[in-house]
Amino acid sequence: MSASALFPTYNRADIAFVRGEGSYLFAEDGKRYLDLGAGIAVNAFGHANPTLVAALTEQAGKLWHVSNLYTVPGQESLSKKLAENSFADVAFFTNSGAEAIELAIKTARRYQFVSGHPERFHIITFEGAFHGRTYGAVNATGNEKYLEGFGPKMEGFDHIPVEDIDALNKAVGPQTAAILIEPVQGEGGVHAVAPDFLRHLRKLCDEKGLLLILDEVQTGIGRTGKLFAHEWAGITPDIMTVAKGIGGGFPLGAVLATREAAKGMTAGTHGTTYGGNPLAMAVGNAALDLALAPGFLDHVNKAANYLHQQLGALVASHPGVFESVRGQGLMVGLKAKVANTDFIKAARANGLVVLPAGDNVVRLLPPLTITLEELREGIALLDKTASDMEMQKAAAQ
């Protein structure tokens, strides 16, 4: 096999999926896999969802791209739906979550600038976070591994331990513009931030004139059983980023904000070539309609409750493989005692797709449309994989 012409920035598994259907993927050799990763929470409505396929193909026959120099009707309708079903007054559409994070940072700093506080440009972020791989986003994340070799750190990000109120109080100063946090840290190990801490952040921002930015790229659009994860804490942000599930597999992200928080983003302050294109808007409108359909979130919560219950029993049955279950809704982590990468490889051999996360966690992000029968199949495959690893360990001793 000849050398790949791709940048070698991924340690890819030696498998190519060529077709998807609902909760399943099919490889080149025809083998079927149950997908409990959903493209890292992207395929929220399953693979080749007929509603989304119809929306995309219908639009593809009409118009692909016109640029944001003109009105895009799909942007008008999707932004209104999002505003009607969230805290937000306005939206800006991007192609990805990382782009949304970049705009959220700019929006918060610009807000302070037009409010007469240009010295306020620092963003407080949290250890264990992941906000993307673009230069601003990776500096907001603060992970040394992701920053190495890319030049000087960008000024203006203060990283502190999550849920550490003393560190938070020390970090807030006259230079602080905003606080940025994921309600559930995904890449960091599927750690759900305590609702009390989120409520404390909201109160602190109100008292200090700061903006609260929530990164709901992974948690938004029903992943935790609410349309947005912050609803569980009973708070609202000033700015929020969403992506992944909002496009159901098509590249789409958005920044949602109150009109006050976005007041600095006037004509000429930001732009995008492809963001909000007619194809993305057709799929985004259809995907949001699916998420808002009566009974959809009820199904997510029913499936999540079943999954958490069954995973608790799985952990108890395999104490040498697993330590605990964590997460919220259908964003779940299994804290492993074996190397999570070894477990993921073994699961794949058994026809199951699961994902890694920090803190040696095996991450489950199934399609939100997954059935209880499919979840039972997934639990059985997780159980088989754990048993296989136990047998291998016993044989090696």
C-alpha positions as CSV (number, residue, x, y, z in Angstrom):
1,M,0.0,0.0,0.0
2,S,1.5,3.4,-1.0
3,A,2.0,6.1,1.5
4,S,-1.0,8.3,2.2
5,A,-1.0,11.8,0.8
6,L,-2.8,13.1,3.9
7,F,-1.2,15.0,6.8
8,P,-0.3,12.4,9.4
9,T,-2.2,14.2,12.2
10,Y,-4.5,11.2,13.1
11,N,-3.7,7.8,14.3
12,R,-6.5,6.3,12.3
13,A,-8.0,2.9,12.8
14,D,-7.4,0.6,9.8
15,I,-11.1,0.5,8.8
16,A,-13.1,2.5,6.3
17,F,-16.8,2.9,6.7
18,V,-18.7,3.2,3.4
19,R,-22.4,3.3,4.5
20,G,-24.5,4.2,7.5
21,E,-28.1,3.4,8.4
22,G,-29.7,4.6,11.6
23,S,-27.5,3.4,14.5
24,Y,-25.3,1.2,12.3
25,L,-22.2,1.6,10.1
26,F,-21.0,-0.7,7.4
27,A,-17.3,-1.2,6.5
28,E,-15.8,-1.9,3.0
29,D,-15.8,-5.6,3.8
30,G,-19.5,-5.5,4.6
31,K,-19.1,-5.9,8.3
32,R,-21.8,-4.1,10.4
33,Y,-21.0,-2.1,13.5
34,L,-23.3,-0.6,16.1
35,D,-22.2,3.0,16.3
36,L,-22.2,4.4,19.9
37,G,-20.0,7.3,18.8
38,A,-22.2,9.0,16.2
39,G,-19.2,10.7,14.6
40,I,-18.3,12.3,18.0
41,A,-21.9,13.4,18.8
42,V,-22.5,14.7,15.3
43,N,-24.9,12.1,13.8
44,A,-27.5,12.9,16.4
45,F,-30.4,11.7,14.3
46,G,-28.6,8.5,13.0
47,H,-26.9,7.9,9.7
48,A,-28.7,8.7,6.5
49,N,-31.7,10.0,8.3
50,P,-34.4,10.2,5.6
51,T,-35.7,13.6,6.8
52,L,-32.3,15.2,6.6
53,V,-31.4,13.4,3.3
54,A,-34.6,14.8,1.8
55,A,-33.9,18.3,3.0
56,L,-30.3,18.3,1.7
57,T,-31.1,16.8,-1.7
58,E,-34.1,19.1,-2.3
59,Q,-31.9,22.1,-1.6
60,A,-29.0,20.7,-3.6
61,G,-31.2,20.8,-6.7
62,K,-31.9,24.5,-6.2
63,L,-29.0,26.5,-4.8
64,W,-25.8,25.7,-3.0
65,H,-24.1,29.0,-2.3
66,V,-24.6,32.7,-2.7
67,S,-22.4,34.3,0.0
68,N,-23.5,36.4,2.9
69,L,-23.7,39.5,0.8
70,Y,-27.3,38.5,0.2
71,T,-30.3,37.4,2.4
72,V,-30.3,33.6,2.9
73,P,-33.9,32.7,3.8
74,G,-32.9,29.5,5.6
75,Q,-30.7,31.7,8.0
76,E,-33.7,33.8,8.8
77,S,-36.0,30.8,9.6
78,L,-33.4,28.8,11.6
79,S,-32.3,31.8,13.7
80,K,-35.9,32.6,14.6
81,K,-36.5,29.0,15.6
82,L,-33.4,29.0,17.8
83,A,-34.3,32.3,19.4
84,E,-37.8,31.1,20.1
85,N,-36.5,28.0,21.8
86,S,-33.6,29.4,23.8
87,F,-32.4,32.4,25.7
88,A,-31.0,34.0,22.6
89,D,-32.1,37.0,20.5
90,V,-29.7,36.6,17.6
91,A,-27.5,34.0,15.9
92,F,-24.5,33.8,13.6
93,F,-23.9,30.6,11.6
94,T,-20.5,29.0,11.1
95,N,-19.2,25.8,9.6
96,S,-17.9,24.3,12.9
97,G,-17.7,24.4,16.6
98,A,-14.2,25.8,16.6
99,E,-15.3,28.7,14.4
100,A,-18.2,29.3,16.7
101,I,-15.8,29.5,19.7
102,E,-13.6,32.0,17.8
103,L,-16.6,34.2,17.3
104,A,-17.8,33.8,20.9
105,I,-14.4,35.1,22.1
106,K,-14.6,38.0,19.7
107,T,-18.2,38.8,20.7
108,A,-17.3,38.9,24.4
109,R,-14.3,41.1,23.9
110,R,-16.1,43.4,21.5
111,Y,-18.9,43.8,24.0
112,Q,-16.5,45.1,26.7
113,F,-14.8,47.3,24.1
114,V,-18.0,49.1,23.0
115,S,-19.1,49.3,26.7
116,G,-16.1,51.4,27.5
117,H,-13.8,48.7,28.9
118,P,-11.2,47.9,26.3
119,E,-8.9,46.6,29.1
120,R,-11.4,43.7,29.6
121,F,-10.3,41.1,27.2
122,H,-9.3,38.1,29.3
123,I,-11.4,35.0,29.2
124,I,-11.5,32.6,32.2
125,T,-11.5,28.9,31.1
126,F,-11.1,25.6,32.9
127,E,-8.7,22.8,33.1
128,G,-9.9,19.7,31.3
129,A,-11.8,21.8,28.7
130,F,-11.7,21.3,25.0
131,H,-12.9,24.2,22.7
132,G,-11.4,23.3,19.3
133,R,-8.1,23.3,17.4
134,T,-8.0,26.7,15.7
135,Y,-5.5,29.1,17.2
136,G,-7.8,31.0,19.5
137,A,-9.8,27.9,20.5
138,V,-6.7,25.9,21.3
139,N,-5.4,28.7,23.5
140,A,-8.8,28.9,25.2
141,T,-8.4,25.1,25.8
142,G,-5.0,25.6,27.3
143,N,-3.8,22.0,26.9
144,E,0.0,22.1,26.7
145,K,0.0,19.1,24.4
146,Y,-2.1,20.9,21.8
147,L,-0.1,24.1,22.1
148,E,3.4,22.7,21.7
149,G,5.3,24.0,18.7
150,F,2.8,26.5,17.5
151,G,4.5,29.7,18.7
152,P,3.8,31.9,21.7
153,K,0.6,31.4,23.7
154,M,-2.1,33.9,23.0
155,E,-2.5,36.5,25.7
156,G,-5.9,36.7,27.4
157,F,-6.8,33.3,28.7
158,D,-6.7,32.4,32.4
159,H,-7.0,28.7,33.1
160,I,-8.2,27.5,36.5
161,P,-9.4,24.2,37.9
162,V,-13.1,23.5,37.3
163,E,-15.4,24.0,40.3
164,D,-12.7,25.7,42.3
165,I,-14.4,28.9,43.6
166,D,-11.2,30.2,45.4
167,A,-9.2,30.0,42.2
168,L,-12.1,31.6,40.3
169,N,-12.3,34.5,42.7
170,K,-8.5,35.0,42.4
171,A,-8.7,34.9,38.6
172,V,-11.4,37.5,38.2
173,G,-10.0,41.0,37.9
174,P,-10.3,44.3,36.1
175,Q,-9.0,42.6,32.9
176,T,-11.7,39.9,32.9
177,A,-14.3,40.0,30.0
178,A,-16.0,36.7,30.3
179,I,-16.1,33.1,31.6
180,L,-16.2,30.2,29.1
181,I,-17.2,26.7,30.2
182,E,-18.7,23.4,28.9
183,P,-21.6,22.2,31.0
184,V,-20.3,18.7,30.5
185,Q,-16.6,18.4,29.6
186,G,-16.5,15.9,26.7
187,E,-12.9,15.4,25.6
188,G,-11.8,16.1,29.2
189,G,-13.4,12.8,30.4
190,V,-17.2,13.3,30.3
191,H,-17.2,15.3,33.5
192,A,-20.6,17.0,34.2
193,V,-20.0,20.3,35.9
194,A,-22.0,20.7,39.1
195,P,-25.2,22.8,38.6
196,D,-24.4,24.8,41.7
197,F,-21.1,25.9,40.2
198,L,-22.8,26.9,36.9
199,R,-25.3,28.9,39.0
200,H,-22.4,30.5,40.9
201,L,-20.8,31.5,37.5
202,R,-24.1,33.1,36.4
203,K,-24.3,35.1,39.6
204,L,-20.7,36.2,39.5
205,C,-21.0,37.4,35.9
206,D,-24.0,39.4,36.8
207,E,-22.3,41.0,39.8
208,K,-19.0,41.8,37.9
209,G,-20.3,42.8,34.5
210,L,-18.9,39.8,32.8
211,L,-20.4,37.6,30.1
212,L,-21.0,33.9,30.6
213,I,-20.2,31.9,27.5
214,L,-21.3,28.3,27.4
215,D,-19.7,25.9,25.0
216,E,-22.6,23.5,24.1
217,V,-21.0,22.2,20.9
218,Q,-21.3,18.7,22.2
219,T,-24.0,19.0,24.8
220,G,-26.5,21.0,22.7
221,I,-29.5,19.9,20.6
222,G,-30.9,17.3,23.0
223,R,-27.7,15.4,23.9
224,T,-28.3,15.6,27.7
225,G,-32.1,15.2,27.6
226,K,-32.8,19.0,27.4
227,L,-32.5,21.0,24.2
228,F,-29.5,22.7,25.9
229,A,-27.6,21.3,28.9
230,H,-27.6,24.5,30.9
231,E,-31.4,24.1,31.3
232,W,-30.7,21.5,33.9
233,A,-29.0,24.1,36.1
234,G,-31.8,26.6,35.6
235,I,-29.5,29.3,34.1
236,T,-29.0,31.0,30.8
237,P,-25.8,32.3,29.3
238,D,-25.1,35.5,27.5
239,I,-23.4,33.7,24.6
240,M,-23.5,30.1,23.6
241,T,-21.8,28.0,20.9
242,V,-23.5,25.0,19.2
243,A,-22.5,22.7,16.4
244,K,-22.3,18.9,15.9
245,G,-25.9,17.8,16.4
246,I,-27.4,20.9,15.0
247,G,-26.5,19.8,11.5
248,G,-27.1,16.1,12.0
249,G,-23.9,15.3,10.2
250,F,-23.7,18.2,7.9
251,P,-21.0,20.8,8.8
252,L,-22.8,23.5,10.8
253,G,-22.2,25.6,13.9
254,A,-23.7,28.7,15.4
255,V,-23.2,31.4,18.0
256,L,-26.3,32.3,19.9
257,A,-26.4,35.5,22.0
258,T,-28.6,38.0,23.7
259,R,-28.9,41.2,21.7
260,E,-27.1,43.1,24.5
261,A,-24.1,40.7,24.4
262,A,-23.9,40.9,20.6
263,K,-24.2,44.7,20.5
264,G,-20.6,45.2,19.5
265,M,-20.9,42.9,16.4
266,T,-21.8,45.5,13.9
267,A,-21.4,45.5,10.1
268,G,-17.8,44.6,9.2
269,T,-16.7,43.2,12.5
270,H,-17.0,39.5,11.5
271,G,-17.7,37.4,8.4
272,T,-17.7,34.0,6.8
273,T,-17.6,32.7,3.3
274,Y,-19.4,29.4,3.7
275,G,-21.2,29.8,7.1
276,G,-24.9,29.7,6.8
277,N,-25.0,28.5,3.2
278,P,-28.3,27.3,1.8
279,L,-27.3,23.6,2.1
280,A,-26.4,23.9,5.8
281,M,-29.5,25.9,6.5
282,A,-31.8,23.4,4.9
283,V,-30.4,20.6,7.0
284,G,-30.2,22.7,10.1
285,N,-33.8,23.7,9.9
286,A,-34.9,20.0,9.4
287,A,-32.6,18.8,12.2
288,L,-33.9,21.4,14.7
289,D,-37.5,20.4,13.8
290,L,-36.7,16.8,14.6
291,A,-35.2,17.8,18.0
292,L,-38.2,20.0,18.8
293,A,-40.8,17.4,17.7
294,P,-43.2,16.2,20.5
295,G,-41.8,13.3,22.4
296,F,-38.2,13.5,21.0
297,L,-36.6,14.6,24.3
298,D,-38.8,12.2,26.2
299,H,-37.2,9.4,24.2
300,V,-33.7,10.7,24.8
301,N,-34.3,10.7,28.6
302,K,-35.9,7.3,28.5
303,A,-33.0,5.9,26.6
304,A,-30.5,7.7,28.8
305,N,-32.1,6.4,32.0
306,Y,-32.0,2.9,30.6
307,L,-28.4,3.2,29.5
308,H,-27.1,4.6,32.8
309,Q,-29.0,1.8,34.7
310,Q,-27.5,-0.9,32.6
311,L,-24.0,0.6,32.6
312,G,-24.1,0.6,36.4
313,A,-24.7,-3.1,36.4
314,L,-22.0,-3.6,33.8
315,V,-19.5,-1.8,36.0
316,A,-20.5,-3.9,38.9
317,S,-20.0,-7.1,36.8
318,H,-16.5,-6.2,35.6
319,P,-14.7,-4.4,38.5
320,G,-11.4,-5.2,37.0
321,V,-12.2,-3.4,33.8
322,F,-14.4,-0.5,34.8
323,E,-14.5,1.9,37.8
324,S,-17.6,4.1,37.3
325,V,-20.2,5.6,35.1
326,R,-20.3,9.3,34.5
327,G,-22.0,11.9,32.3
328,Q,-25.5,13.2,31.6
329,G,-28.2,12.1,29.2
330,L,-26.8,10.3,26.1
331,M,-23.3,11.7,26.8
332,V,-21.8,9.0,28.9
333,G,-18.4,8.0,30.1
334,L,-17.1,4.7,31.5
335,K,-14.1,5.3,33.7
336,A,-11.8,2.4,32.8
337,K,-9.2,0.5,34.8
338,V,-7.7,-1.0,31.6
339,A,-6.3,1.3,28.9
340,N,-9.3,2.9,27.2
341,T,-7.6,2.6,23.8
342,D,-7.2,-1.1,24.3
343,F,-10.9,-1.5,25.2
344,I,-12.0,0.6,22.2
345,K,-9.9,-1.6,19.8
346,A,-11.4,-4.8,21.4
347,A,-14.9,-3.4,21.1
348,R,-14.4,-2.6,17.5
349,A,-13.3,-6.2,16.8
350,N,-16.7,-7.2,18.3
351,G,-18.6,-4.8,16.0
352,L,-19.0,-1.9,18.4
353,V,-17.9,1.7,17.9
354,V,-17.1,3.7,21.1
355,L,-14.8,6.6,21.6
356,P,-11.9,7.7,23.9
357,A,-11.9,10.7,26.2
358,G,-9.5,12.1,28.8
359,D,-9.0,10.6,32.2
360,N,-8.9,7.1,30.7
361,V,-12.6,7.2,29.8
362,V,-14.5,5.2,27.2
363,R,-17.1,7.6,25.8
364,L,-20.5,6.7,24.5
365,L,-22.4,9.2,22.3
366,P,-25.0,7.2,20.5
367,P,-27.5,8.7,18.1
368,L,-30.3,10.4,20.0
369,T,-32.7,8.2,17.9
370,I,-31.2,5.0,19.2
371,T,-33.8,2.4,20.3
372,L,-33.8,0.5,23.6
373,E,-33.3,-2.7,21.6
374,E,-30.1,-1.3,20.0
375,L,-29.0,-0.1,23.4
376,R,-29.4,-3.7,24.7
377,E,-27.3,-4.9,21.9
378,G,-24.7,-2.3,22.8
379,I,-24.6,-3.3,26.4
380,A,-24.2,-7.0,25.4
381,L,-21.2,-6.0,23.2
382,L,-19.7,-4.0,26.0
383,D,-20.1,-6.9,28.3
384,K,-18.6,-9.3,25.8
385,T,-15.6,-7.0,25.3
386,A,-15.0,-6.7,29.0
387,S,-15.2,-10.4,29.4
388,D,-12.8,-10.9,26.5
389,M,-10.3,-8.6,28.2
390,E,-10.7,-10.4,31.5
391,M,-10.0,-13.7,29.9
392,Q,-6.9,-12.3,28.1
393,K,-5.6,-11.0,31.4
394,A,-6.2,-14.3,33.2
395,A,-4.5,-16.2,30.4
396,A,-1.4,-13.9,30.6
397,Q,-1.0,-14.5,34.3
